[in-house]
Amino acid sequence: MCARPGDPANDDEALQERAAILAVENGWNDATALQEARWQSDRERCWRGFLRNAERVLAAPEHEREGLLGIYQIEAARRYDADTARDMAASLRAWVDARRVH
């Protein structure tokens, strides 16, 4: 049975395993491998979040999409900064536009 994501013990175990693999495969020391494993994990988490938001926007009626993108940008600005939030919303908008049915 697979461990549930979000369980700190399982997440740490997966991170340590990933770091060990990176260390062996690349000949890195433990600190470098752990840093790369954390970066990879963070990138994966961000990508999953991006996809969840994109799916929500795509599932909404077209007339509601701009409003959802605006909410996404506001929430991103709370977490990051206004410039980053604007870029994130533009990326999400472009991704959604490329996938919508015309």
ABEGO torsion letter per residue (X at the ends): XBBBBGBAAAAAAAAAAAAAAAAAAAGBBAAAAAAAAAAAAAAAAAAAAAAAAAAAAAABBAAAAAAAAAAAAAAAAAABBAAAAAAAAAAAAAAAAAABBX
